[in-house]
């Protein structure tokens, strides 16, 4: 059955297509990911914790304007690197 207003699951039931595979998302259902799909987000989260700590440490010893400008430019570089390699 197609998603939409006529669906007994309600308007929130959406059907998503990726290539030739039909993935459906039903409210209340949690998607299950493989171990390989969860490694990169977990590593990214673990790396962000000390990175935030370094920024807090740097703000104690340097001027806030310089530290925040450096942090913002690093976010831009991280986005560019992520776009190239991911």
C-alpha positions in Angstrom: 0.0 0.0 0.0 1.3 3.5 -0.8 1.9 6.0 2.0 -0.3 8.9 2.3 -3.7 10.0 3.7 -5.5 6.8 2.5 -3.0 4.6 4.3 -4.4 3.0 7.6 -1.1 3.8 9.3 -1.7 7.5 8.7 -0.1 10.3 6.8 3.2 9.7 8.6 3.8 6.4 6.9 6.3 7.1 4.1 7.9 4.8 1.6 11.4 5.5 0.5 13.1 4.1 -2.5 16.9 3.8 -2.8 17.9 2.4 -6.2 15.8 -0.7 -6.7 15.4 -1.4 -3.0 12.1 -0.5 -1.3 12.8 0.8 2.2 9.8 1.8 4.3 9.7 3.8 7.4 6.8 3.3 9.7 6.3 5.4 12.8 7.6 3.8 15.9 10.0 1.4 14.1 13.7 1.9 14.8 15.9 1.3 11.8 18.6 -1.5 12.3 22.1 -0.7 11.1 24.9 -3.1 10.6 28.1 -2.9 12.6 30.0 -1.5 9.6 27.5 1.4 9.3 27.9 2.4 12.9 31.7 2.5 13.2 32.2 5.9 11.5 29.5 7.8 13.5 30.8 6.3 16.7 34.4 7.2 16.0 33.3 10.7 14.9 31.4 11.2 18.2 34.3 10.0 20.2 36.7 12.3 18.4 34.4 15.3 18.9 34.5 15.0 22.7 38.3 15.7 23.1 38.0 18.3 20.3 35.4 20.2 22.4 37.6 19.9 25.4 40.6 21.3 23.5 38.5 24.3 22.5 37.4 24.9 26.1 41.0 24.6 27.3 42.2 27.0 24.5 39.6 29.6 25.6 41.0 29.6 29.1 44.5 30.5 27.8 43.8 32.6 24.7 41.6 35.3 23.4 38.1 34.1 22.7 37.9 35.8 19.3 41.0 34.1 18.0 39.9 30.7 19.4 36.4 30.8 18.0 37.6 32.0 14.6 40.0 29.1 14.5 37.3 26.7 15.5 34.9 28.0 12.9 37.5 27.7 10.1 38.2 24.2 11.2 34.6 23.3 10.9 34.6 24.6 7.3 37.8 22.6 6.5 36.2 19.5 8.1 33.2 19.8 5.9 35.3 20.1 2.8 37.4 17.1 3.8 34.3 15.1 4.6 32.8 16.0 1.2 35.9 14.9 -0.6 36.5 11.7 1.2 33.0 10.6 2.2 
